[in-house]
Structure formats: structure tokens, C-alpha cells
């Protein structure tokens, strides 16, 4: 969330930047700042009364010690009034802070200057393309048909066991899935990310910490009996490792990678665009996160983009990189780049990775700071990226690597699969 001091001092600039998101709730920010004035005044009054009460306590003790009971009794009455008044001020302060917290959770992150204006994905800006789109035969099949032909993925069996969006991977399909996971992890580890295994369920505080709550509450699976949430991405538990922490500057950067299944309700998602592996309720993903000092976060974002690009080049998948416009930007993000692969058989681009910087927005929610070398306490900048999401990568591999003889496995994956062809 945005820091109150920053919002107070830069209100007009914040409102101007939020126009890129089509943010219209100007009254929300005005009301928040009004409440902040109330909070600050209440805190000042409370501090004054507590200081006076402490002084009276010492004075009463001295008067009793000197035998001046009448004077002491009069001061005790004043002390009692201050105690009652202080309690009321404390209750007012707590109520005000609670209201302010709820309001702050409704204000999205401020987009960076480089973020283009726009209302939807149609306004995203393509910044790069890589790889070669293969020319397939006229009888080329989409991945759901290939999965059936070679007995790699059973969508109907998944529906029987659980429901739509929960596929069952079989045989070489399961081995290819596992090969991709191990390959992604190895690439991330070699790049300096520490592998970390995390829980697949998180509590409410963790959801609020990284911004999934309350913004995406309807998209998360909620285990109501225990008030836990199935994770939509490893970003949530990985980043929450550092919730309520004060780090030392020498500890930064912190770079982690983790593989987890991801769970998303995707309510209201129907139609051909979500067929097969295009959109699932459960899928596997390897994630990378970084914790950086503010002066290093922009360079870190570029390094993460370079890293994902190198992986896609090594696999040999045609891809493009998009800079998301304000209207398509995630609630917590200050800047996001999407990677998409081209599915030749479907003749469409499929998103396979998002690399984002949140600057200090998540850290303010997480109460995550670091002690700088000059002794000051500053917000850590957080970043994350998919490296990579499995379903659409797998879909792209099956479709783009199909030949009359079968599906040819990219050379870099053969040591992980143990085979070079699916036939």
C-alpha cells in the first residue's frame, strides 16, 4: 500500500499517475487524508495527556510523601479525568486507524512513468519479439488433440476426479511436465536464486501482505474451516517469509525460487480461449522473487527479464514481450512485463510469464523494511516473475514442435526427459 507520508506530500502527482489505471475514487483519497489529519491530532492530544498524567503521578507521590494529602487528592482527581479522557482518545485512535487501513487497501500502486495509458490488454505495448514461428502442416493439431493422440494428458479424467480445469498428466506427458519443472529450477539456481519449498496454503495475513486480499478474494480457493487460502502463486508464501522483518542492507539482495502448484478459481472463464491447458484451476509454476534496495530495483527488473528471455531462447519457443498498460496492470504492480509465446496451431499468443516490480507497495503492507548503512529504516523493494508457468509452455511445446513423425523435444530438455521424441 502507499505510504501515508508520500500520499500527503504528493497527492496531486499520485492522482495524476493513477489516471493511467482509470482510477476514479478521488474522494477515497480525500477522505483518507482527512482521517489522517484526525489521527495525527488525536495522537498529539493523547501524547500530551499521557505526559501530563505521568507528571501528575510523580507529583502526587511527592505530595503524599511531604504530608500534603489535600493537594495530592486534588491532583488524583485530575489524574482520574485524564485517565478517562486518554482511554476515549485511544479508542478513537484505534477506530480511526482501522478505518484508514481499510481505505488504504483499496488504493492501487502508482504506475511508473514508463507505464503506457490504456484500458485493456489491447493497449499493451510490444517491446520485443524473439524466436522463429514454425511453419506447420495444414493438418497440425492443437495441444488438446495432440495430448489425446499421444495419451499425454487426460482432461476428461480430471473432470471425473475433481472438475473442469484439473487435468491428469500421463506417461511422457507427466515426464515432460516434470522435466520442465526441474529445468526451470536448475536455470534459476544457476542464476543465483535459492531454491525454497513453501506451504501451499497461507493465512489471511499472508494474503493481505502481498495484495491478493482483498483485491482477488473471489479468485482464491478458501478453506473456510481453517480460514486458509490455497496459493494462487508461490509469490505469496515466498514473499511472506519476510513479513514483519527488519533486514540489514548487507542481506540484500535476496533472490529465491520455488516450485508449487497454483490454484485459481477463474470464475466466469468459459469458451474456446480457455480450452485444454489455456486456463486451468490447478497448474504448476516455478517462481522467482527478489528483495532489493530501491536504488537496485530497476536493474533487478531488467535482470529478471533477461533471465526469462534466455530460458525461452534456449527452449526455442517464439515469444514476445509486452509492457502492460495502466488498465491491464495488476493492483499491486508499479510496472509489469508479460511474456507470451506464439501457439502456431491455435494461431494466437499465450501469456506464459509476468515479471513485475512492486517497489515499496508490498513492503508497506508486509511491514518489511531494511536498516540502511546510514542507520535509516527504509522499505524493501519487492519483485517477482514466473520462470515459468507450465501449462501454456507445455501447450506451446506440443504444438510448435509437432512433426509428421511426432513431437520433437528441444535438445536442452532431453537430459531431463530421457527421450527426444513423443510418437
C-alpha positions as CSV (number, residue, x, y, z in Angstrom):
1,X,0.0,0.0,0.0
2,X,1.0,3.6,-0.4
3,X,2.8,5.3,2.5
4,X,0.7,8.0,4.1
5,X,3.6,10.5,4.2
6,X,4.2,10.0,0.5
7,X,0.4,10.4,-0.2
8,X,0.2,13.6,1.9
9,X,3.1,15.2,0.2
10,X,2.4,14.0,-3.4
11,X,-1.4,13.9,-3.6
12,X,-1.8,15.5,-7.0
13,X,1.1,13.5,-8.5
14,X,-0.5,10.3,-7.2
15,X,-3.9,11.2,-8.6
16,X,-2.3,12.1,-12.0
17,X,-0.4,8.8,-12.1
18,X,-3.5,6.7,-11.1
19,X,-5.4,8.1,-14.1
20,X,-3.4,5.6,-16.1
21,X,-5.3,2.9,-14.2
22,X,-8.6,4.7,-14.8
23,X,-8.8,5.1,-11.0
24,X,-11.8,7.3,-10.3
25,X,-12.2,7.2,-6.5
26,X,-10.7,10.6,-5.8
27,X,-13.0,11.0,-2.8
28,X,-11.4,7.9,-1.2
29,X,-8.0,9.6,-1.1
30,X,-9.5,12.9,0.2
31,X,-11.4,11.0,2.9
32,X,-8.3,9.1,3.8
33,X,-6.2,12.2,4.2
34,X,-8.9,13.9,6.3
35,X,-8.9,10.8,8.5
36,X,-5.1,11.0,8.7
37,X,-5.4,14.6,10.0
38,X,-7.8,13.4,12.6
39,X,-5.5,10.6,13.5
40,X,-2.5,12.8,13.9
41,X,-4.4,15.4,16.0
42,X,-5.8,12.6,18.2
43,X,-2.3,11.1,18.6
44,X,-0.9,14.5,19.6
45,X,-3.7,15.1,22.2
46,X,-3.2,11.6,23.6
47,X,0.5,12.0,23.9
48,X,0.0,15.3,25.7
49,X,-2.5,13.8,28.2
50,X,-0.3,10.8,28.8
51,X,2.7,13.1,29.5
52,X,0.6,15.2,31.9
53,X,-0.7,12.1,33.6
54,X,2.8,10.7,34.1
55,X,3.9,14.1,35.6
56,X,0.9,14.1,38.0
57,X,1.6,10.6,39.2
58,X,5.1,11.7,40.2
59,X,3.8,14.9,41.8
60,X,1.1,13.1,43.8
61,X,3.6,10.7,45.2
62,X,5.8,13.6,46.3
63,X,2.9,15.4,47.9
64,X,1.8,12.4,49.9
65,X,5.4,11.9,50.9
66,X,5.5,15.6,52.1
67,X,2.2,15.1,54.1
68,X,0.2,17.3,51.7
69,X,-2.7,14.9,51.3
70,X,-5.3,17.5,50.3
71,X,-3.2,18.8,47.4
72,X,-2.4,15.2,46.5
73,X,-6.1,14.3,46.4
74,X,-7.0,17.2,44.1
75,X,-4.3,16.1,41.7
76,X,-5.5,12.5,41.9
77,X,-8.9,13.6,40.7
78,X,-7.3,15.4,37.7
79,X,-5.3,12.3,37.1
80,X,-8.5,10.2,37.0
81,X,-10.1,12.6,34.5
82,X,-7.0,12.3,32.3
83,X,-7.2,8.5,32.5
84,X,-10.8,8.5,31.4
85,X,-10.1,11.0,28.6
86,X,-7.0,9.1,27.4
87,X,-9.0,5.9,27.2
88,X,-11.5,7.7,24.9
89,X,-8.7,9.1,22.8
90,X,-7.1,5.6,22.5
91,X,-10.4,4.1,21.3
92,X,-10.9,6.9,18.8
93,X,-7.4,6.4,17.6
94,X,-7.8,2.7,17.1
95,X,-11.1,3.2,15.3
96,X,-9.6,5.8,13.0
97,X,-6.6,3.7,12.2
98,X,-8.9,0.7,11.4
99,X,-10.9,2.8,9.0
100,X,-7.8,4.2,7.4
101,X,-6.3,0.7,7.0
102,X,-9.4,-0.5,5.1
103,X,-9.3,2.6,2.9
104,X,-5.6,2.2,2.1
105,X,-6.2,-1.4,1.0
106,X,-8.5,0.0,-1.8
107,X,-5.9,2.2,-3.4
108,X,-3.7,0.5,-6.0
109,X,0.0,1.0,-6.6
110,X,1.2,4.1,-8.5
111,X,2.3,3.1,-12.1
112,X,5.8,4.1,-13.1
113,X,6.2,6.8,-15.7
114,X,7.1,4.3,-18.4
115,X,3.7,2.5,-18.0
116,X,1.5,3.4,-21.0
117,X,-2.0,4.6,-20.6
118,X,-4.8,2.3,-21.7
119,X,-7.9,0.5,-20.6
120,X,-7.3,-3.2,-21.6
121,X,-4.8,-5.7,-22.9
122,X,-5.4,-4.2,-26.4
123,X,-3.4,-1.1,-25.2
124,X,-0.3,-3.1,-24.1
125,X,2.9,-2.2,-25.9
126,X,5.0,-4.8,-27.6
127,X,8.7,-4.1,-26.9
128,X,10.4,-7.2,-28.3
129,X,10.0,-10.4,-30.3
130,X,12.2,-13.4,-30.3
131,X,12.5,-16.8,-31.9
132,X,11.0,-18.1,-35.2
133,X,7.4,-19.1,-35.6
134,X,7.5,-22.5,-37.3
135,X,5.5,-23.3,-40.4
136,X,3.4,-26.3,-39.6
137,X,1.5,-28.6,-42.0
138,X,-2.1,-27.9,-42.7
139,X,-3.2,-30.8,-40.6
140,X,-1.3,-29.6,-37.5
141,X,-3.3,-30.2,-34.3
142,X,-3.9,-28.0,-31.2
143,X,-2.4,-29.3,-28.0
144,X,-5.6,-30.8,-26.6
145,X,-5.8,-33.0,-29.7
146,X,-2.1,-33.9,-29.5
147,X,-2.5,-34.8,-25.8
148,X,-5.3,-37.2,-26.8
149,X,-3.4,-38.6,-29.8
150,X,-0.3,-39.5,-27.8
151,X,-2.0,-40.2,-24.5
152,X,-0.2,-37.4,-22.6
153,X,-3.0,-35.5,-20.8
154,X,-6.5,-36.7,-19.9
155,X,-8.9,-33.8,-19.4
156,X,-12.0,-35.9,-19.0
157,X,-10.4,-38.0,-16.3
158,X,-9.5,-34.8,-14.4
159,X,-13.1,-33.7,-14.7
160,X,-14.2,-37.0,-13.3
161,X,-11.9,-36.8,-10.3
162,X,-12.4,-33.1,-9.5
163,X,-13.9,-31.0,-12.2
164,X,-13.1,-29.0,-15.3
165,X,-9.7,-27.3,-15.1
166,X,-7.9,-30.1,-13.2
167,X,-6.1,-32.3,-15.9
168,X,-4.3,-35.6,-15.3
169,X,-0.9,-35.8,-16.9
170,X,0.2,-39.3,-18.0
171,X,3.3,-41.1,-19.2
172,X,5.5,-38.9,-21.3
173,X,3.2,-36.0,-20.7
174,X,3.9,-36.3,-16.9
175,X,7.6,-36.8,-17.6
176,X,7.8,-33.7,-19.8
177,X,6.0,-31.7,-17.1
178,X,8.5,-32.8,-14.5
179,X,11.4,-32.2,-16.9
180,X,10.3,-28.6,-17.4
181,X,10.0,-28.0,-13.6
182,X,13.5,-29.3,-13.0
183,X,14.9,-27.4,-15.9
184,X,13.4,-24.1,-14.8
185,X,14.6,-24.7,-11.2
186,X,18.1,-25.5,-12.3
187,X,18.3,-22.4,-14.5
188,X,17.1,-20.2,-11.7
189,X,19.5,-21.8,-9.2
190,X,22.4,-21.3,-11.6
191,X,21.4,-17.6,-11.9
192,X,21.7,-17.2,-8.1
193,X,18.2,-17.9,-6.8
194,X,18.0,-20.1,-3.7
195,X,15.5,-22.9,-4.1
196,X,12.9,-22.8,-1.3
197,X,10.0,-25.1,-0.7
198,X,7.0,-23.4,0.9
199,X,3.5,-24.3,2.1
200,X,0.7,-24.4,-0.5
201,X,-1.8,-22.8,1.9
202,X,-1.5,-19.4,3.5
203,X,-3.3,-17.5,6.2
204,X,-5.2,-14.3,5.8
205,X,-2.3,-12.1,6.9
206,X,-0.2,-13.5,4.1
207,X,-2.9,-12.8,1.5
208,X,-3.1,-9.2,2.6
209,X,0.7,-8.9,2.7
210,X,1.2,-9.5,-1.0
211,X,-2.1,-8.0,-2.1
212,X,-4.2,-11.0,-3.1
213,X,-6.6,-9.9,-0.4
214,X,-8.9,-8.1,-0.5
215,X,-8.4,-7.4,-4.3
216,X,-8.6,-11.0,-5.6
217,X,-10.5,-12.7,-2.8
218,X,-13.1,-14.2,-5.2
219,X,-10.3,-15.8,-7.3
220,X,-8.8,-17.8,-4.4
221,X,-9.9,-21.1,-3.0
222,X,-10.8,-20.6,0.6
223,X,-10.6,-23.4,3.2
224,X,-13.3,-22.0,5.4
225,X,-13.0,-24.4,8.3
226,X,-9.4,-23.4,8.9
227,X,-9.6,-19.9,7.3
228,X,-6.7,-20.7,5.0
229,X,-6.3,-20.0,1.3
230,X,-4.8,-22.2,-1.4
231,X,-2.0,-20.2,-3.0
232,X,-2.5,-18.7,-6.5
233,X,1.3,-18.4,-6.9
234,X,4.4,-19.2,-5.0
235,X,5.0,-15.4,-4.8
236,X,2.6,-15.3,-1.8
237,X,4.4,-17.7,0.6
238,X,7.9,-16.8,-0.7
239,X,7.5,-13.1,-0.1
240,X,5.7,-13.6,3.2
241,X,8.7,-15.3,4.6
242,X,9.9,-11.7,5.3
243,X,6.7,-10.3,6.7
244,X,7.3,-8.1,9.8
245,X,11.1,-8.3,9.3
246,X,13.8,-5.7,9.6
247,X,16.7,-6.7,7.4
248,X,20.2,-5.4,7.3
249,X,21.3,-3.7,4.0
250,X,24.1,-6.3,3.7
251,X,21.5,-9.0,3.5
252,X,20.2,-7.6,0.2
253,X,19.6,-8.7,-2.5
254,X,17.6,-11.8,-1.5
255,X,16.8,-14.0,-4.5
256,X,14.5,-17.0,-4.1
257,X,12.9,-19.6,-6.5
258,X,10.3,-22.1,-5.7
259,X,8.1,-24.7,-7.5
260,X,4.5,-25.0,-6.4
261,X,1.1,-26.0,-7.7
262,X,-1.1,-22.9,-8.1
263,X,-4.8,-22.7,-7.5
264,X,-7.1,-20.2,-9.1
265,X,-10.9,-20.3,-9.3
266,X,-11.0,-18.4,-12.6
267,X,-14.7,-17.8,-12.0
268,X,-16.6,-17.0,-15.2
269,X,-13.9,-18.3,-17.5
270,X,-15.6,-20.2,-20.4
271,X,-15.2,-20.6,-24.1
272,X,-12.6,-21.8,-26.6
273,X,-10.0,-19.4,-25.3
274,X,-9.7,-21.4,-22.1
275,X,-9.8,-24.9,-23.8
276,X,-7.2,-27.5,-22.9
277,X,-4.2,-26.1,-21.0
278,X,-5.0,-22.5,-21.9
279,X,-6.6,-21.8,-18.5
280,X,-6.7,-24.1,-15.5
281,X,-7.9,-24.1,-11.9
282,X,-4.7,-26.0,-10.8
283,X,-1.4,-25.7,-12.6
284,X,2.3,-25.9,-11.8
285,X,4.6,-22.9,-11.9
286,X,8.2,-22.1,-11.0
287,X,8.5,-18.6,-9.5
288,X,11.4,-16.2,-8.8
289,X,11.3,-13.3,-6.3
290,X,13.8,-10.7,-5.3
291,X,14.1,-8.3,-2.4
292,X,16.2,-5.3,-3.3
293,X,17.2,-1.8,-2.1
294,X,15.4,1.0,-4.0
295,X,18.5,2.0,-5.9
296,X,18.9,-1.5,-7.3
297,X,15.3,-2.5,-8.1
298,X,15.2,-1.1,-11.7
299,X,18.3,-3.0,-12.6
300,X,17.0,-6.1,-10.9
301,X,13.8,-6.0,-13.0
302,X,15.9,-5.9,-16.2
303,X,18.0,-8.8,-15.0
304,X,14.8,-10.8,-14.4
305,X,13.5,-10.0,-17.9
306,X,16.9,-11.1,-19.3
307,X,16.7,-14.3,-17.4
308,X,13.3,-15.3,-18.6
309,X,14.2,-14.3,-22.2
310,X,17.3,-16.5,-22.1
311,X,15.2,-19.5,-20.9
312,X,12.8,-19.1,-23.8
313,X,15.6,-18.7,-26.3
314,X,17.2,-21.9,-25.0
315,X,13.9,-23.8,-25.3
316,X,13.4,-22.4,-28.8
317,X,9.9,-21.1,-28.3
318,X,8.8,-18.0,-30.3
319,X,7.9,-15.3,-27.9
320,X,7.2,-11.6,-27.5
321,X,7.5,-9.2,-24.5
322,X,4.7,-6.7,-23.7
323,X,4.8,-3.7,-21.4
324,X,1.4,-3.6,-19.7
325,X,-0.7,-0.5,-19.8
326,X,-2.3,1.0,-16.7
327,X,-5.7,-0.6,-17.3
328,X,-4.1,-4.1,-17.5
329,X,-1.7,-3.6,-14.7
330,X,-2.1,-5.7,-11.5
331,X,-3.3,-3.9,-8.4
332,X,0.0,-4.1,-6.6
333,X,2.3,-3.7,-9.5
334,X,4.2,-0.5,-10.5
335,X,5.4,-2.0,-13.8
336,X,4.8,-5.3,-15.4
337,X,6.2,-7.1,-18.5
338,X,4.3,-10.0,-19.9
339,X,6.0,-12.8,-21.9
340,X,3.8,-14.5,-24.5
341,X,4.6,-17.5,-26.7
342,X,3.0,-18.0,-30.1
343,X,0.8,-21.0,-30.4
344,X,1.1,-21.9,-34.1
345,X,-1.7,-24.5,-34.0
346,X,-4.1,-22.1,-32.3
347,X,-2.8,-19.1,-34.2
348,X,-2.7,-16.9,-31.0
349,X,-0.4,-15.6,-28.4
350,X,-0.5,-17.1,-24.9
351,X,0.8,-15.5,-21.8
352,X,3.4,-17.6,-20.0
353,X,5.2,-15.2,-17.7
354,X,4.7,-11.9,-15.9
355,X,7.7,-10.1,-14.4
356,X,6.8,-7.2,-12.1
357,X,8.2,-4.7,-9.7
358,X,6.1,-3.6,-6.8
359,X,8.7,-1.1,-5.4
360,X,7.7,-0.5,-1.8
361,X,4.0,-1.2,-2.2
362,X,4.0,-4.8,-0.9
363,X,6.6,-4.0,1.8
364,X,4.4,-1.3,3.3
365,X,1.7,-4.0,3.7
366,X,4.1,-6.6,4.9
367,X,5.9,-4.2,7.3
368,X,9.1,-5.2,5.6
369,X,12.0,-2.8,6.0
370,X,15.7,-2.8,6.0
371,X,18.2,-0.9,8.0
372,X,20.4,1.1,5.6
373,X,24.1,1.6,6.1
374,X,23.4,5.2,7.2
375,X,21.1,3.9,10.0
376,X,17.8,4.8,8.4
377,X,15.0,2.4,8.0
378,X,13.6,2.1,4.5
379,X,11.1,0.0,2.6
380,X,12.5,-3.0,0.7
381,X,11.6,-3.2,-3.0
382,X,10.0,-6.5,-4.0
383,X,9.9,-8.1,-7.4
384,X,8.6,-11.3,-8.8
385,X,8.3,-13.3,-12.0
386,X,7.1,-16.5,-13.5
387,X,10.0,-18.6,-14.5
388,X,7.9,-20.2,-15.8
389,X,4.2,-21.2,-15.8
390,X,3.9,-24.8,-17.0
391,X,0.6,-25.2,-18.8
392,X,1.0,-22.9,-21.7
393,X,4.7,-23.6,-22.1
394,X,3.7,-27.3,-22.4
395,X,1.0,-26.4,-24.8
396,X,3.4,-24.3,-26.9
397,X,6.0,-27.1,-27.0
398,X,3.5,-29.7,-28.1
399,X,2.0,-27.5,-30.8
400,X,5.2,-25.8,-32.2
401,X,7.4,-28.9,-32.0
402,X,4.9,-31.3,-33.8
403,X,6.2,-33.1,-36.9
404,X,4.8,-35.9,-39.1
405,X,6.9,-38.3,-37.0
406,X,5.8,-37.0,-33.6
407,X,6.6,-34.2,-31.2
408,X,10.4,-33.4,-31.2
409,X,11.7,-32.5,-27.7
410,X,14.0,-29.4,-27.6
411,X,17.6,-30.5,-27.1
412,X,18.0,-28.7,-23.8
413,X,15.2,-30.7,-22.3
414,X,16.3,-34.2,-23.4
415,X,18.6,-34.8,-20.4
416,X,15.6,-34.1,-18.2
417,X,13.0,-36.2,-20.1
418,X,15.2,-39.1,-21.1
419,X,13.7,-39.1,-24.6
420,X,13.9,-36.8,-27.6
421,X,10.6,-37.7,-29.4
422,X,7.0,-38.3,-28.4
423,X,5.5,-40.6,-31.0
